[in-house]
Amino acid sequence: MTPRGQFPRPTLLPRRRPPVRSAGWWAVVLPLALMLASDYKLRSREVDQSVGGSADLTVLVEIAIYGFAALYLYYRFGLRPPSRPTTGLLLAAWGFAAYVAMSALWSPYPALGVVRGVQLLITMSVAYVLATRAEPRDLHRLAHAFIAIVLASIAIGVAHPFPRTSRTEDRFNWLFVHPVIAAVYLAVAVLLTASYLIRIETPEHRLWHPAVYFGALGVLSGALVATGTRGAAAGCAAGMLVLLATSRGPRGRVDVVVMGAAVAALAVLAFSDKILAFVARGETAEKLASLNSRTELWALAMRAYAESPVYGRGLGASRGLFLEDIGLGGGHNAFVNALVDNGTVGAAVFAVLLLTLAFVLLLMARHRRLRTDAGLLLGLLAFFLVDSVTTEGLAAPANVSGIWLLIMVAWAEVLRRQGGDPVPAAAVRPEHTGQAIS
């Protein structure tokens, strides 16, 4: 304390601020390592090779990274029962992960099913530790690191385009990541960047200058359009609307109506030809009517589901069931994929997880201090639901969509531990004094 009327003595070095609460580097590194190991490839191979259970060096590296994550969690935190009651959202997530992993026992491709099932359980373990031990700062660092990785990936794709197939030669990607998967990374990064750009009430969540977010948003949006992935583009638009409508309360909903109408009118008038070309993507009317052969695939999927409607055909079954008939691997729809692989029981567990997550986030969006993060998560959920109409990643293990679903569960739990808005003083009931009130 300095005497009154005197100024503190100047110091050579400024005083250190108290460190921000953080769970540690693992909260950022482990989730990103699982994503990159699952999706970023330096080689391309046919679907039937992965279904057959053959493992090359890339597959062994992926398995090793998941194994390292499991070992790190064990040596860092051990195997002990939870110290606090498990919430309904975490129970739904564990139920989904456990059932999907168990379905590998009756899969026609046991090697693939067992590997994917173990990977899903490891991912859920990482999400659970995040949910119970991470701090909000950790999730914001994870989001910024994800944006930085996607921006670096765009630079790689521009500087050194890798060989592409005849179906993807005109679509942007990087390394040997399929344009559909690259579009998921880009759309998630777009929503994350937009969320931090509009955070007026909580600027402390920003780690970069607003100009950096604005520039990143332009680069990410351009790359997303360049992938030519219509499902991800539509999902990103839906996610953006939900994000803007929920992140800032009633004011945000007004902004959506005014800005959305203006932007839509401008886009239709100025870029109608380019929009139609992007939607058509050079395909015939017959191809567009069948959603690029997806409706034929879904018809075959319903026949496969009818053969085992209760418990499904087993984890990984949809990757190989349709190769001989239509030449496509996977259900190309998260809900169709869940029905074929996991049956009615697994699809119901999957639906319960999504509905529980949406309900929890909607409740959190009513609190001012949680609104921005809850709105971001609702926007991401809306994106994944729309994108899941044409891709199966949300219901499948070991991919960016499935991993982000469990990260969103963990993020919601971290928000729950922070608590909602404080109760106003006027709302607190006075203590009973034993005197009658006239």
C-alpha positions in Angstrom: 0.0 0.0 0.0 1.3 3.5 -0.9 0.6 6.5 1.4 -2.3 8.7 0.4 -1.3 11.4 -2.1 1.7 9.4 -3.5 1.9 7.5 -6.7 3.3 3.9 -6.9 6.9 3.7 -7.8 7.5 2.8 -11.5 8.9 -0.6 -12.1 11.1 -2.0 -14.8 8.8 -4.9 -15.6 5.0 -4.8 -15.4 3.4 -6.9 -12.7 2.3 -10.3 -13.9 -1.4 -10.8 -14.1 -2.9 -13.8 -12.4 -2.9 -16.8 -14.7 -6.2 -17.7 -16.4 -7.6 -20.9 -15.1 -6.8 -23.7 -17.5 -6.9 -27.5 -17.5 -3.6 -27.7 -19.5 -2.3 -28.3 -23.0 -4.0 -31.7 -23.3 -7.5 -30.1 -23.6 -6.4 -28.6 -27.0 -3.9 -31.1 -28.3 -5.8 -34.4 -27.7 -9.1 -33.5 -29.6 -7.2 -31.9 -32.5 -4.8 -34.9 -32.7 -7.8 -37.3 -33.0 -9.3 -35.2 -35.8 -6.2 -34.9 -37.8 -5.3 -38.5 -37.4 -8.7 -39.6 -38.6 -9.1 -37.3 -41.6 -5.7 -35.9 -42.8 -4.1 -38.4 -45.1 -1.0 -38.4 -47.2 -2.3 -41.2 -49.5 -5.5 -42.2 -51.1 -6.9 -45.8 -51.2 -10.1 -47.4 -52.3 -13.0 -48.0 -49.9 -12.9 -51.8 -50.2 -9.3 -51.8 -48.9 -10.4 -50.2 -45.6 -13.4 -52.5 -45.4 -11.3 -55.5 -45.8 -9.2 -54.7 -42.8 -5.9 -54.1 -44.5 -3.7 -51.7 -42.5 -0.9 -49.6 -44.0 1.5 -47.2 -42.3 -1.1 -44.4 -42.3 -3.7 -46.6 -40.6 -1.1 -47.7 -38.0 -0.2 -44.1 -37.2 -3.8 -43.3 -36.7 -4.3 -46.2 -34.4 -1.1 -45.2 -32.5 -2.3 -41.7 -31.9 -5.6 -42.9 -30.5 -3.7 -45.3 -28.3 -1.4 -42.5 -27.1 -4.5 -40.4 -26.2 -5.9 -43.3 -24.2 -2.6 -43.9 -22.4 -2.3 -40.3 -21.6 -5.7 -40.1 -20.0 -5.0 -43.2 -17.9 -1.6 -42.0 -16.6 -2.8 -38.4 -16.1 -6.2 -39.0 -14.5 -6.4 -42.8 -13.8 -9.5 -44.9 -13.9 -11.7 -43.8 -11.1 -15.5 -43.3 -10.7 -16.8 -39.8 -11.3 -16.6 -37.4 -8.4 -19.9 -35.7 -9.2 -23.3 -37.0 -10.4 -23.4 -37.7 -14.1 -25.8 -35.5 -16.0 -28.4 -36.8 -18.5 -26.5 -35.4 -21.4 -23.3 -37.3 -20.5 -25.4 -40.4 -19.9 -26.9 -40.0 -23.4 -23.4 -39.6 -24.9 -22.0 -42.6 -23.1 -25.0 -44.7 -24.1 -24.6 -43.8 -27.7 -20.8 -44.5 -27.7 -21.2 -47.8 -25.8 -24.0 -49.2 -28.0 -22.2 -48.2 -31.3 -19.0 -49.8 -30.1 -20.8 -53.0 -28.9 -22.4 -53.3 -32.4 -19.0 -54.2 -33.7 -19.5 -57.7 -32.2 -22.0 -58.6 -34.9 -20.5 -56.6 -37.8 -19.8 -58.4 -41.1 -16.5 -56.6 -41.0 -15.2 -57.4 -37.5 -11.7 -55.9 -37.9 -13.0 -52.5 -39.1 -15.8 -52.6 -36.5 -13.6 -53.3 -33.5 -11.1 -50.6 -34.5 -13.8 -48.0 -35.0 -15.6 -49.0 -31.8 -12.4 -48.6 -29.7 -11.7 -45.2 -31.4 -15.2 -44.1 -30.5 -14.8 -45.1 -26.8 -11.4 -43.2 -26.7 -13.0 -40.1 -28.2 -15.8 -40.3 -25.7 -13.3 -40.6 -22.8 -11.5 -37.5 -24.0 -14.8 -35.6 -24.2 -15.8 -36.8 -20.7 -12.5 -35.6 -19.2 -13.0 -32.3 -21.0 -16.6 -32.0 -19.7 -15.5 -32.6 -16.1 -12.1 -30.9 -15.9 -11.7 -28.3 -18.7 -12.3 -24.6 -18.2 -14.1 -22.2 -20.7 -10.7 -20.8 -21.7 -9.6 -24.3 -22.8 -12.5 -24.6 -25.2 -11.9 -21.1 -26.7 -8.2 -22.0 -27.2 -9.3 -25.3 -28.9 -11.6 -23.4 -31.2 -8.9 -20.9 -32.2 -6.4 -23.7 -32.7 -8.9 -25.4 -35.0 -9.4 -22.2 -37.0 -5.6 -21.8 -37.4 -5.2 -25.4 -38.6 -7.9 -25.0 -41.2 -6.3 -21.7 -42.4 -2.9 -23.5 -42.7 -4.6 -26.4 -44.5 -6.0 -23.9 -47.1 -2.5 -22.6 -47.7 -1.3 -26.1 -48.2 -4.1 -26.8 -50.7 -3.3 -23.7 -52.7 0.5 -24.1 -52.6 0.6 -27.8 -53.5 -2.6 -29.4 -54.9 -2.4 -33.1 -54.5 -3.6 -35.5 -57.3 -7.4 -35.6 -57.5 -9.9 -38.1 -58.9 -12.1 -37.4 -61.9 -15.0 -36.5 -59.6 -13.1 -34.0 -57.5 -10.7 -32.4 -60.0 -12.6 -29.1 -60.0 -13.2 -29.0 -56.3 -10.8 -27.5 -53.7 -9.2 -29.7 -51.0 -5.9 -30.3 -49.4 -3.6 -33.3 -49.1 -5.8 -36.4 -49.8 -8.8 -35.1 -47.7 -12.0 -35.5 -49.7 -13.7 -32.2 -50.5 -16.8 -33.3 -48.5 -14.6 -33.7 -45.4 -12.7 -30.6 -46.1 -16.0 -28.7 -46.4 -16.9 -29.8 -42.9 -13.7 -28.4 -41.5 -14.2 -25.2 -43.4 -17.9 -24.8 -42.3 -17.1 -25.4 -38.7 -14.2 -22.9 -38.9 -16.5 -20.3 -40.5 -19.1 -20.6 -37.7 -16.4 -20.4 -35.0 -14.8 -17.3 -36.6 -18.2 -15.6 -37.1 -19.0 -16.3 -33.4 -15.9 -14.6 -32.2 -16.3 -11.7 -34.6 -19.7 -10.7 -33.2 -18.9 -11.1 -29.5 -19.6 -7.6 -28.4 -20.8 -8.5 -24.9 -17.9 -10.9 -24.2 -14.8 -9.6 -25.9 -12.6 -11.4 -23.4 -13.2 -14.6 -25.3 -11.4 -13.2 -28.3 -7.7 -14.2 -28.6 -7.1 -12.2 -31.9 -7.8 -8.8 -33.3 -11.2 -8.3 -34.9 -9.5 -7.6 -38.2 -7.9 -11.1 -38.1 -11.3 -12.7 -37.6 -12.8 -10.7 -40.5 -10.0 -11.7 -42.9 -10.1 -15.3 -41.8 -13.9 -15.3 -42.4 -13.4 -14.2 -46.0 -10.7 -16.8 -46.7 -12.7 -19.6 -45.1 -15.9 -18.7 -46.8 -14.2 -18.6 -50.2 -12.5 -22.0 -49.7 -15.9 -23.5 -48.6 -17.5 -22.4 -51.8 -14.5 -23.7 -53.8 -15.0 -27.2 -52.4 -18.3 -27.4 -54.3 -20.0 -29.2 -51.4 -23.6 -28.2 -51.5 -24.7 -30.0 -48.3 -22.0 -28.2 -46.2 -22.7 -24.9 -47.8 -26.4 -25.2 -47.0 -25.6 -26.4 -43.5 -23.3 -23.5 -42.9 -26.0 -21.1 -44.0 -28.5 -22.7 -41.6 -25.9 -22.7 -38.8 -25.1 -19.0 -39.3 -28.8 -18.1 -39.1 -29.2 -20.1 -35.8 -25.9 -18.6 -34.4 -26.9 -15.0 -35.1 -30.5 -15.6 -33.8 -29.4 -17.1 -30.5 -26.0 -15.6 -29.6 -27.3 -12.0 -29.0 -30.8 -12.6 -27.8 -33.7 -10.6 -29.2 -31.4 -8.1 -30.8 -29.7 -10.9 -32.7 -33.1 -12.1 -34.1 -33.8 -8.7 -35.4 -30.4 -8.5 -37.0 -31.1 -11.9 -38.7 -34.3 -10.7 -40.2 -33.0 -7.4 -41.5 -29.5 -8.5 -42.6 -30.7 -11.9 -43.9 -33.4 -10.3 -46.2 -30.9 -7.7 -47.5 -28.1 -10.3 -48.2 -30.5 -12.8 -49.8 -32.0 -10.1 -52.1 -28.5 -8.9 -53.1 -27.3 -12.5 -53.7 -30.2 -13.3 -55.9 -29.9 -10.2 -58.0 -26.2 -10.1 -58.4 -25.0 -13.7 -58.3 -28.0 -15.8 -59.5 -26.0 -17.4 -62.3 -23.1 -18.4 -60.1 -25.5 -19.7 -57.4 -27.3 -21.9 -59.9 -24.0 -23.1 -61.3 -22.8 -24.0 -57.8 -26.0 -26.0 -57.1 -26.0 -27.8 -60.5 -22.2 -28.4 -60.4 -22.3 -29.5 -64.1 -24.6 -32.5 -63.3 -27.7 -33.6 -65.3 -31.3 -33.1 -64.1 -31.5 -36.8 -63.4 -28.4 -36.7 -61.2 -29.8 -33.7 -59.3 -33.2 -35.4 -58.8 -31.5 -38.4 -57.3 -29.1 -36.2 -55.1 -26.1 -37.6 -56.9 -27.4 -41.2 -56.7 -28.0 -40.9 -52.9 -31.7 -41.7 -53.2 -30.8 -45.1 -54.9 -28.4 -45.7 -52.1 -31.0 -45.0 -49.5 -33.5 -47.4 -51.1 -30.9 -50.1 -50.8 -30.2 -49.1 -47.2 -33.8 -49.5 -46.3 -33.8 -53.0 -47.6 -30.7 -53.8 -45.6 -32.3 -52.2 -42.5 -35.4 -54.4 -43.0 -33.3 -57.5 -42.7 -32.1 -56.5 -39.2 -34.4 -53.7 -38.0 -33.8 -54.0 -34.2 -30.1 -54.1 -33.6 -28.7 -53.3 -37.1 -26.1 -55.0 -39.2 -23.2 -53.9 -37.0 -20.6 -51.1 -36.9 -19.0 -50.5 -40.3 -21.6 -52.6 -42.2 -22.8 -49.7 -44.4 -19.2 -49.1 -45.6 -19.2 -52.3 -47.6 -22.8 -53.4 -48.1 -23.4 -51.1 -51.1 -20.1 -51.3 -52.8 -21.0 -54.1 -55.2 -24.5 -52.7 -56.0 -23.9 -49.0 -56.4 -20.2 -48.4 -55.9 -20.6 -46.1 -52.9 -19.4 -46.8 -49.3 -21.4 -45.6 -46.3 -24.9 -44.5 -46.0 -24.3 -40.9 -47.1 -26.9 -39.8 -44.5 -26.2 -39.9 -40.8 -29.7 -41.2 -39.8 -29.8 -43.8 -42.6 -26.3 -44.9 -41.6 -27.5 -45.2 -38.0 -30.5 -47.4 -39.0 -28.4 -49.7 -41.1 -25.4 -50.1 -38.7 -27.2 -49.8 -35.3 -30.8 -50.6 -36.0 -33.8 -49.0 -34.4 -32.2 -49.2 -30.9 -29.0 -47.4 -32.0 -30.9 -44.8 -34.1 -33.1 -44.1 -31.1 -30.1 -43.6 -28.8 -28.5 -41.3 -31.4 -31.7 -39.3 -31.6 -31.9 -39.0 -27.8 -28.4 -37.6 -27.7 -29.1 -35.0 -30.3 -32.4 -33.9 -28.7 -30.9 -33.8 -25.2 -28.0 -31.7 -26.5 -30.4 -29.3 -28.3 -32.6 -29.0 -25.2 -29.7 -28.3 -22.9 -28.3 -25.6 -25.2 -31.7 -23.9 -25.6 -32.0 -23.6 -21.8 -28.5 -22.2 -21.6 -29.2 -19.6 -24.3 -31.7 -18.0 -22.0 -28.8 -16.9 -19.7 -27.0 -13.8 -20.7 -23.5 -15.0 -19.5 -23.9 -18.3 -21.4 -25.7 -17.0 -24.4 -22.7 -16.5 -26.8 -21.3 -20.0 -26.3 -24.7 -21.7 -26.3 -25.6 -19.8 -29.5 -22.3 -21.0 -31.1 -23.0 -24.6 -30.2 -26.6 -24.4 -31.4 -25.3 -23.0 -34.8 -22.8 -25.9 -35.0 -25.6 -28.4 -34.2 -27.8 -26.9 -36.9 -24.9 -27.2 -39.4 -24.3 -30.8 -38.6 -28.0 -31.7 -38.8 -28.4 -30.2 -42.3 -25.0 -31.6 -43.5 -26.0 -35.0 -42.2 -28.7 -35.3 -44.9 -26.0 -36.0 -47.4 -23.1 -37.3 -45.2 -22.9 -39.9 -42.5 -20.1 -38.5 -40.4 -22.2 -37.4 -37.4 -23.3 -41.0 -36.7 -19.9 -42.6 -37.5 -16.8 -42.8 -35.4 -13.3 -41.4 -36.1 -14.1 -38.4 -38.2 -14.4 -34.6 -37.7 -18.2 -34.6 -37.5 -18.5 -37.3 -34.9 -15.6 -35.9 -32.8 -17.1 -32.4 -32.9 -20.4 -33.8 -31.7 -18.8 -35.1 -28.5 -16.8 -31.9 -28.1 -20.0 -30.0 -28.2 -21.4 -32.3 -25.4 -18.2 -31.5 -23.4 -18.5 -27.8 -24.1 -22.1 -27.8 -22.9 -21.1 -29.5 -19.7 -18.4 -26.9 -19.1 -21.0 -24.2 -19.5 -23.3 -26.0 -17.1 -20.6 -26.0 -14.5 -20.2 -22.2 -14.8 -23.8 -21.7 -13.8 -26.4 -19.3 -15.2 -27.0 -15.6 -14.5 -27.0 -14.6 -10.8 -30.4 -14.4 -9.2 -31.5 -10.7 -8.9 -31.6 -9.4 -5.4 -35.3 -8.5 -5.7 -36.1 -12.1 -6.5 -34.6 -13.5 -3.3 -37.3 -14.2 -0.7 -36.8 -12.6 2.7 -36.2 -14.9 5.6 -39.2 -15.8 7.7 -39.2 -13.6 10.8 -42.2 -15.1 12.5 -44.2 -11.8 12.2 -47.4 -11.5 10.3 -47.5 -9.3 7.2 -50.4 -6.9 7.2 
